Structure formats: C-alpha cells, structure tokens
Amino acid sequence: MEQMTLDPLYWAPITRFTRLRYLLSIYFTKLILTTGFLLRKLVIRFGGKSLSSGKPTLSKTYPCRPKLTHRVFFPKSYEAGKSLPLYIDVHGGGFAFGVPEHDDEFCHFFSNHFNLIVISVNYSLAPRVVFPVPSQDVAAVVEAILDDDSLPIDQSRVAIGGFSAGGNLALSASQFPALQGKIKAAIAWYAPVDWSVGYDYKCASRPYKNAKDVDGLAALAPIFNNVYLPTGTDQRDPLLSVLYADRKVLPPWIYSIGAEYDMLCDESRRMMVKLAGIEKLTESEKYAFEREGGKLRWTMVKDAKHSFTHWWLRAPKVAALRKPVAEEMFMEAGKWLTEQAFAE
Ligand SMILES: *[C@@H]1O[C@H](CO)[C@@H](O)[C@H](O)[C@H]1NC(C)=O
C-alpha cells in the first residue's frame, strides 16, 4: 500500500508573557513536588512506610551522560553467572517532572515476577532541555547499557517501555539508528503519541464517567507541550509523534496499553491501528486486539485514568483500589513479554 505523506505541521510560537507564565508554573510545581518527595523520604528515614517493597540492586552511570544515574533491579532468585533478559523502564512526568525512583515498585514487581533485569533510566527534563534531547538521552543510555559487559544481559531478549511521557520516549529512542535490531519489544503505558491533533479533539475522543468530569491533563497539556517543544517543531516528526513512525524502525513486538478515561487513550489506539494496517475496528476491538500473532497488541483498561498504574504514590484508600488493577496489567504485560515476545 502506498504511504501517504503529509505536509509538516509546525509548532506555533506563543507570546513571551504566556511563556513566562508557563515557566513559572512549571518551576513552582517542580519546587512543590521536589519538596514533597524530600519530605516523604525524610518520613521514610524516620520509620515511615517505604515507597517500594524493594530497593534497586545497584545503580549505574555512564560516561555518555555523566549526570544521569540509573536504577538496576535484579530478581531475588538471580544466580551469579546466568544471563537474563532485560527490560528498560522510562519514567513519566510530562517530559518536565518525575524521577526514576517513582517507578521502583513497578521495577521490583516486574523483575521478580518475570525474572528480568529491570533498569529504570534517567533522562534530562524540560524546560532545561527540549525535544529531542530526552529521546537522545534515553537512546544513548540504552546503547551504553547494552555495551556494559558488567551486566549479564541476554542481548537477544531486550525490551523497553515507559509510562506516559516515558512510553513516548521508549518508542522514540528505539527508532534511533544505533538501536536498530537490538530491541525486541516495547511496552507503552498510556503514552502521548500524536501532536498533530488538538486538545479539543483529544478530549472529545474519550468518554467521561460523569458529565461534570473535566480532564485534568487538558489544562496541563499546553504547559507541558510549550516548555518541551521548540517553536517550529514538526508536530508529525516520528520521534515526537511516534504514531507517524515507520513500522520497520520500531521494535517488532509492541504492546500499547491505554486507560479508558484518558484523553491520550485514543491516540495510542490509533497508533496501533495504523501499525497493524486495520481499516476499521469492531466495537470489542476498541477494548483489545492483537495482530501479527500477538506482535502488535492493544488493551484499553476499563474504568481507569491516566497514571492508574502508580498506586504506591497515592493515599492509602486510592492505593488499595488501584493496586489490583495495576498488578493485573503488570502481569498481563509481563506474560506477553516473556511468554510471547521473548519466547519467539
Ligand atoms: C535525573 O535527571 C534529572 C534531570 O536531569 C536530574 O535533576 C537528577 O539529578 C537526576 N537524578 C539522578 C539520580 O541521576
């Protein structure tokens, strides 16, 4: 089938006043979040409940990005001398926030349930850097990890994945020439993948549980996007809008997971539909489908919101509700990875 080429669509400038307003709100939020996280650590130090049931086994820093430290998790059952498959995790936070530590609970769970080395990578954040620097960071760090002889990695079983912005970066980094043929599978958790459509379109594309509900992300998206994207960025650049990436430069196995009540759900589904070359989805396929013998897989988690996975960062009541849903999806994704993608 002939590929249709679309004209570039350029990210428009904003006024200096708007930019200042956005920068202030980003830095203010960073301050609040960093202070909150430090306080939480202090509470943990004095005997409070830890944010994760397992600590990383070690940490790694590579000369290509000396300021970035990555968290490495080995399963408890690890026997010295054996090589293991690798899953590289990229944290979320709208390209401006977040730290690898936020994913510790997931990394610990995934590593131990599926006997994987899991490495949660760090990358630089907006507004200090802009697109495509975070993608370049992730790609360079992944290359360094794969070249690291001190890690017992089974090079034929390497996967990458990430939450939200991290899911975007995972799919973006895997397109880099240096990583071609090295990454077998990717898992994108509620990732933004299309900047060629507007906020109204995105909000209208998802159902709302109650008519009164508003989309929290819709208010934040212009701020996130304008501090991440330099004026003139092609909104259809496949390193940004991975929906436009060529199937051939992406990992052969891709599992995309969306949340029903998320304005970013529809774009992940459209990406999978496009990759699979599907003309029209049936009603049930909107929730889940597989193509190419499971190589392309889509799941929309019912009754879930953006970030539904990170129960351990929530207050106890919300955490108790979300934990089973999150862990069920971690199991689903891990089984797909180890029993299908890595078993091929
Ligand atoms: C992770 O990266 C962020 C953004 O560049 C930086 O502020 C932070 O110090 C880094 N943390 C580690 C542990 O590398």
The ligand as a Gaussian input file, in Angstrom:
#p B3LYP/6-31G(d) Opt

LIG

0 1
 C       17.915000      12.601000      36.961000
 O       17.777000      13.599000      35.987000
 C       17.286000      14.821000      36.484000
 C       17.021000      15.723000      35.311000
 O       18.162000      15.899000      34.537000
 C       18.273000      15.409000      37.471000
 O       17.763000      16.601000      38.006000
 C       18.512000      14.407000      38.595000
 O       19.519000      14.874000      39.453000
 C       18.924000      13.065000      38.019000
 N       18.987000      12.104000      39.102000
 C       19.825000      11.098000      39.074000
 C       19.801000      10.232000      40.294000
 O       20.548000      10.876000      38.127000

